[in-house]
Amino acid sequence: MSNIQVNRTNSQNLYKRAKEVMTGGVSRNTIFRRPHPFYAATALGSYVTDIDGTERVDFANNMASLIHGHSHPAIVEAVTDQMRKGTAYTLGTQIEIEFGELLVKRNYNFEKIRFVNSGTEAVMSMIKATRAYTGREKIAKAEGAYHGTYDFAEISQIATPNTWGDIDKPNSVPVAFGTPQGVKNDVIVFPYNDTERTLKLLEDNKEELACVLIDPVSHRVGMFPIDEDYLMAIHKWTRKNKVLLVFDEVVTYRVTYNGAQSKYPIRPDLTALGKIIGGGFPVGAIAGNEEIMSVFDPTRRILKQPHSGTFSANPITMVAGKTAMELYDSQAVKDINHMASVAKKQIREVVKEVDVPIKITGAGSMFRFHFRHKVPSHFRESYQDKEERKLITDILDYMFLRENIMMINTFSCMFSTTISQREVDKLTDALFNALTKFKPRIEALAK
Ligand SMILES: Cc1ncc(COP(=O)(O)O)c(C=O)c1O
């Protein structure tokens, strides 16, 4: 696919320089593509122009982090204004308190909050807080779920049929070579949406578990909302056994005005946030139950979890985040979710017209495509093998190079509020062309 003729000279040249200074030529593998990454020059709203002059419609939005697209004027103004006053001090700022007030007010489960610099850091601090609070060492997480790159959170994220083991007791598959055995031992992996097996695994480890970590619409598991009865069963079990129930809403906070958790009649003990709450700047947050959050409290006689971070709650991120979240009010949430549902409806019509075995999962303003005859409901059903990954890469290259559409590499879209009917029509037309072109290959491997 990469032999599609596009203007790419500047990107090719820049990549040669990049390889001289950065391992593999990149600082984040997400942007890598063969034979070379493309480089951005400018971006506004839903459009990104690369350094060779090609403009593309953006349905990736920096991996779901730009809820208002690129360079939203109100965010640009707020950040520019703050930059003139200073970007980081060894002092607190009023803006971090205002932003904290906004988020705490927005979600009844957030009694206290702390800011950090990434989703990875938020999940890590949250897990450590559960250990500090309970005095136990193990955590339980879903097979295949992505929670960032903390050793413990990372386990089983790249499980494959060769490594995942028996569904009754999935293996603790490490991501990085050299992951300590202790980490593997301390992560209990359960099959998402499988009540009986999950409860059995939790029960077998109940004396040692600090928390059960849940992403209510896990992207990598398959991007389907967690089954309510399943979540209720886990919740009940955690209450009975005094194990904390913690949510990763780094991505799913966008789904409703106060996060995907508000769709369920439970209160997670803690929640990790990130992505959209930074208004386009690096961010993370841990929020939740006051008593558990007190492990971070420096005024306590015993400080159970010292917690800092040079750029935590820096005023640039705080003003950008506050502006972004003020703009993401309940009407904006309704509108973006409506636009995504219009897109899904149009795409389903395309799928029907082209007559290809594709199913769509998702929630709110995000959705993912699967080459399946039936909608998948757990990780092993939605797992993309090597052949499927190759086809997805070819389709996404075609979308990027020929149709000028950017999507997320699992074959997903994460909308921004700047996406209108015009961009949805572009996406639908482009997918019509792509699915028609790749129909024989999709049919050959659909399960
Ligand atoms: C569900 C989830 N949790 C955590 C993270 C980690 O966030 P970050 O990339 O900001 O470290 C991600 C990133 O994609 C994510 O999707």
The ligand as a Gaussian input file, in Angstrom:
#p B3LYP/6-31G(d) Opt

LIG

0 1
 C       -7.306000       3.221000      28.649000
 C       -5.954000       3.889000      28.698000
 N       -5.364000       4.024000      29.892000
 C       -4.174000       4.637000      30.014000
 C       -3.522000       5.135000      28.901000
 C       -2.187000       5.789000      29.052000
 O       -2.263000       7.157000      28.801000
 P       -0.966000       7.974000      28.359000
 O       -0.669000       7.601000      26.939000
 O       -1.364000       9.409000      28.526000
 O        0.136000       7.589000      29.272000
 C       -4.115000       5.024000      27.643000
 C       -3.446000       5.552000      26.433000
 O       -3.818000       5.309000      25.312000
 C       -5.359000       4.367000      27.536000
 O       -5.938000       4.180000      26.345000

